[in-house]
Amino acid sequence: MNMQALMQQAQKMQRDLTKKKDELNKKEFNGTSELVDVVFTGDKKLVSVNIKEADITSDDKEILEDMITIAVNDAMKKIDKETESMLGAYGNQFGGLF
């Protein structure tokens, strides 16, 4: 394989990777717990927090904080899984650089 063909292949892979990352960043991921729903974009920006119970008492504050943490972590796991699914093939070709 000559150097020009190799460069063209690398440029195509870079364009494909950029396209996949853009697609991932635009997707929304919903994390849930008993009392809370959160939504993140693929680039891990928080879009919204929705508390399912309208009237939260002071006793529920600690539980609610825990539920938000669970929901956020759930969304982050989904983003990581989708990232690996979409971009994992590229990372494997470059020894995990992506």
DRENPA-3360 file (N, C-alpha, C; in nm, 2 decimals, always signed):
BEGIN
1 = MNMQALMQ = +0.09/-0.12/+0.00/+0.00/+0.00/+0.00/+0.09/+0.12/+0.00 ~ +0.06/+0.22/-0.09/+0.15/+0.34/-0.10/+0.10/+0.44/+0.01 ~ +0.19/+0.54/+0.03/+0.17/+0.64/+0.13/+0.04/+0.72/+0.10 ~ +0.02/+0.76/-0.02/-0.10/+0.84/-0.05/-0.23/+0.76/-0.02 ~ -0.24/+0.64/-0.05/-0.35/+0.56/-0.02/-0.37/+0.55/+0.13 ~ -0.26/+0.53/+0.20/-0.27/+0.52/+0.35/-0.32/+0.65/+0.41 ~ -0.27/+0.77/+0.36/-0.32/+0.90/+0.40/-0.47/+0.92/+0.37 ~ -0.51/+0.88/+0.26/-0.65/+0.89/+0.22/-0.74/+0.80/+0.32;
9 = QAQKMQRD = -0.69/+0.68/+0.35/-0.76/+0.60/+0.44/-0.77/+0.66/+0.58 ~ -0.66/+0.72/+0.62/-0.66/+0.78/+0.76/-0.75/+0.90/+0.76 ~ -0.76/+0.98/+0.65/-0.85/+1.10/+0.64/-0.99/+1.05/+0.64 ~ -1.02/+0.94/+0.57/-1.16/+0.89/+0.57/-1.20/+0.84/+0.71 ~ -1.11/+0.78/+0.78/-1.14/+0.73/+0.92/-1.16/+0.85/+1.01 ~ -1.08/+0.96/+0.99/-1.10/+1.08/+1.07/-1.23/+1.14/+1.05 ~ -1.27/+1.15/+0.92/-1.41/+1.20/+0.89/-1.52/+1.12/+0.95 ~ -1.50/+0.99/+0.94/-1.60/+0.89/+0.99/-1.61/+0.91/+1.15;
17 = LTKKKDEL = -1.50/+0.92/+1.21/-1.49/+0.93/+1.35/-1.56/+1.07/+1.40 ~ -1.53/+1.17/+1.33/-1.59/+1.30/+1.36/-1.74/+1.30/+1.34 ~ -1.79/+1.23/+1.23/-1.93/+1.22/+1.21/-2.00/+1.14/+1.32 ~ -1.94/+1.03/+1.36/-1.99/+0.95/+1.47/-2.00/+1.03/+1.60 ~ -1.89/+1.10/+1.63/-1.89/+1.18/+1.76/-2.00/+1.29/+1.75 ~ -2.02/+1.35/+1.64/-2.12/+1.45/+1.63/-2.26/+1.39/+1.65 ~ -2.28/+1.27/+1.59/-2.41/+1.20/+1.61/-2.43/+1.17/+1.76 ~ -2.32/+1.12/+1.82/-2.33/+1.08/+1.96/-2.36/+1.21/+2.05;
25 = NKKEFNGT = -2.30/+1.32/+2.02/-2.32/+1.44/+2.10/-2.46/+1.49/+2.09 ~ -2.52/+1.47/+1.98/-2.66/+1.52/+1.96/-2.77/+1.43/+2.02 ~ -2.73/+1.30/+2.05/-2.83/+1.21/+2.11/-2.85/+1.25/+2.25 ~ -2.97/+1.21/+2.30/-3.01/+1.24/+2.44/-3.02/+1.10/+2.51 ~ -2.97/+1.10/+2.64/-2.97/+0.98/+2.72/-3.05/+1.01/+2.85 ~ -3.15/+0.92/+2.88/-3.23/+0.94/+2.99/-3.18/+0.85/+3.10 ~ -3.15/+0.91/+3.22/-3.12/+0.83/+3.34/-3.23/+0.84/+3.44 ~ -3.26/+0.73/+3.50/-3.38/+0.73/+3.59/-3.35/+0.66/+3.72;
33 = SELVDVVF = -3.43/+0.71/+3.82/-3.43/+0.65/+3.95/-3.58/+0.65/+3.99 ~ -3.61/+0.61/+4.12/-3.74/+0.61/+4.16/-3.81/+0.75/+4.16 ~ -3.74/+0.85/+4.19/-3.80/+0.98/+4.21/-3.76/+1.08/+4.10 ~ -3.65/+1.05/+4.02/-3.59/+1.15/+3.94/-3.56/+1.09/+3.80 ~ -3.59/+1.18/+3.70/-3.54/+1.15/+3.56/-3.44/+1.26/+3.52 ~ -3.33/+1.23/+3.46/-3.24/+1.32/+3.41/-3.21/+1.29/+3.26 ~ -3.18/+1.40/+3.19/-3.15/+1.39/+3.05/-3.01/+1.45/+3.02 ~ -2.92/+1.38/+2.96/-2.79/+1.43/+2.92/-2.77/+1.42/+2.77;
41 = TGDKKLVS = -2.69/+1.50/+2.71/-2.65/+1.48/+2.57/-2.53/+1.39/+2.57 ~ -2.49/+1.34/+2.45/-2.38/+1.24/+2.44/-2.25/+1.30/+2.49 ~ -2.24/+1.43/+2.49/-2.11/+1.49/+2.54/-2.12/+1.53/+2.69 ~ -2.21/+1.46/+2.75/-2.23/+1.46/+2.90/-2.27/+1.60/+2.95 ~ -2.35/+1.67/+2.88/-2.41/+1.80/+2.93/-2.55/+1.77/+2.98 ~ -2.58/+1.82/+3.10/-2.71/+1.80/+3.16/-2.81/+1.88/+3.09 ~ -2.92/+1.82/+3.04/-3.03/+1.89/+2.97/-3.14/+1.92/+3.07 ~ -3.18/+1.82/+3.15/-3.29/+1.85/+3.24/-3.29/+1.75/+3.35;
49 = VNIKEADI = -3.36/+1.79/+3.46/-3.38/+1.71/+3.58/-3.53/+1.72/+3.60 ~ -3.60/+1.61/+3.62/-3.74/+1.60/+3.64/-3.76/+1.52/+3.77 ~ -3.82/+1.59/+3.87/-3.85/+1.52/+4.00/-4.00/+1.47/+3.98 ~ -4.01/+1.34/+4.00/-4.14/+1.28/+3.98/-4.25/+1.31/+4.08 ~ -4.21/+1.33/+4.21/-4.30/+1.37/+4.31/-4.31/+1.52/+4.33 ~ -4.43/+1.57/+4.32/-4.45/+1.72/+4.33/-4.42/+1.78/+4.47 ~ -4.45/+1.71/+4.57/-4.44/+1.77/+4.70/-4.33/+1.68/+4.78 ~ -4.22/+1.74/+4.79/-4.10/+1.67/+4.86/-4.09/+1.74/+5.00;
57 = TSDDKEIL = -4.09/+1.66/+5.10/-4.08/+1.71/+5.24/-3.93/+1.72/+5.27 ~ -3.90/+1.78/+5.38/-3.75/+1.79/+5.42/-3.69/+1.66/+5.45 ~ -3.78/+1.56/+5.50/-3.73/+1.43/+5.52/-3.69/+1.36/+5.39 ~ -3.75/+1.40/+5.28/-3.72/+1.34/+5.15/-3.59/+1.39/+5.09 ~ -3.54/+1.50/+5.14/-3.42/+1.57/+5.08/-3.31/+1.48/+5.06 ~ -3.26/+1.41/+5.16/-3.15/+1.32/+5.14/-3.18/+1.20/+5.04 ~ -3.30/+1.15/+5.05/-3.34/+1.04/+4.96/-3.34/+1.10/+4.82 ~ -3.39/+1.22/+4.80/-3.40/+1.28/+4.67/-3.25/+1.31/+4.61;
65 = EDMITIAV = -3.16/+1.35/+4.70/-3.03/+1.37/+4.65/-2.97/+1.24/+4.61 ~ -2.99/+1.13/+4.68/-2.94/+1.00/+4.64/-3.01/+0.95/+4.50 ~ -3.14/+0.98/+4.49/-3.20/+0.95/+4.36/-3.15/+1.02/+4.24 ~ -3.12/+1.15/+4.26/-3.06/+1.23/+4.15/-2.92/+1.17/+4.12 ~ -2.84/+1.13/+4.22/-2.71/+1.07/+4.19/-2.72/+0.94/+4.11 ~ -2.82/+0.86/+4.15/-2.84/+0.73/+4.08/-2.88/+0.76/+3.94 ~ -2.97/+0.85/+3.92/-3.02/+0.88/+3.78/-2.91/+0.94/+3.69 ~ -2.83/+1.03/+3.75/-2.72/+1.09/+3.67/-2.62/+0.98/+3.64;
73 = NDAMKKID = -2.58/+0.89/+3.73/-2.49/+0.78/+3.70/-2.55/+0.69/+3.60 ~ -2.68/+0.66/+3.60/-2.74/+0.58/+3.50/-2.73/+0.64/+3.36 ~ -2.75/+0.77/+3.35/-2.74/+0.83/+3.22/-2.59/+0.83/+3.17 ~ -2.50/+0.85/+3.26/-2.35/+0.84/+3.22/-2.31/+0.71/+3.17 ~ -2.36/+0.60/+3.24/-2.33/+0.46/+3.19/-2.38/+0.44/+3.05 ~ -2.50/+0.49/+3.03/-2.56/+0.48/+2.89/-2.48/+0.55/+2.79 ~ -2.43/+0.67/+2.82/-2.35/+0.75/+2.73/-2.22/+0.67/+2.70 ~ -2.16/+0.62/+2.81/-2.03/+0.55/+2.79/-2.05/+0.42/+2.70;
81 = KETESMLG = -2.16/+0.35/+2.73/-2.19/+0.23/+2.65/-2.21/+0.26/+2.50 ~ -2.29/+0.37/+2.47/-2.31/+0.41/+2.34/-2.18/+0.46/+2.27 ~ -2.10/+0.53/+2.35/-1.97/+0.58/+2.29/-1.89/+0.46/+2.26 ~ -1.88/+0.36/+2.34/-1.80/+0.24/+2.31/-1.86/+0.17/+2.19 ~ -1.99/+0.16/+2.18/-2.06/+0.10/+2.07/-2.03/+0.17/+1.94 ~ -2.03/+0.30/+1.94/-2.02/+0.38/+1.82/-1.87/+0.40/+1.78 ~ -1.79/+0.42/+1.88/-1.65/+0.46/+1.85/-1.55/+0.35/+1.89 ~ -1.59/+0.25/+1.95/-1.50/+0.14/+2.00/-1.41/+0.08/+1.89;
89 = AYGNQFGG = -1.47/+0.06/+1.77/-1.39/+0.01/+1.66/-1.27/+0.09/+1.62 ~ -1.29/+0.22/+1.63/-1.18/+0.32/+1.60/-1.08/+0.31/+1.71 ~ -1.12/+0.30/+1.83/-1.03/+0.30/+1.94/-0.94/+0.17/+1.94 ~ -1.01/+0.06/+1.90/-0.93/-0.07/+1.90/-0.82/-0.06/+1.79 ~ -0.85/+0.01/+1.68/-0.75/+0.02/+1.57/-0.63/+0.10/+1.61 ~ -0.65/+0.19/+1.71/-0.54/+0.28/+1.75/-0.50/+0.26/+1.89 ~ -0.52/+0.14/+1.94/-0.47/+0.10/+2.07/-0.54/+0.18/+2.19 ~ -0.67/+0.22/+2.17/-0.74/+0.28/+2.27/-0.72/+0.43/+2.28;
97 = LF = -0.67/+0.50/+2.18/-0.65/+0.64/+2.18/-0.77/+0.72/+2.18 ~ -0.89/+0.67/+2.14/-1.01/+0.74/+2.13/-1.10/+0.70/+2.25;
% end
